[in-house]
Amino acid sequence: MRSDIYKAVARIHNVSEEEVRSEIQKAIEEAYTNSGALADKIPSEGEIPTSEEVIAYIISQL
């Protein structure tokens, strides 16, 4: 299901799925660098969550 999200966004913006994944990860890293608030809410394996972990968290909150 999550890969469908990347495919849909890539199709809408006429870019590759990898570019979508990369840009999401850059945004996550920027958010974590500039705000500690997210760090307490989104569970992750590492210090900064992956785009998949963020999407899973968002879906779990719906």
Beta strands, then each sheet from edge to edge (+ up, - down):
end
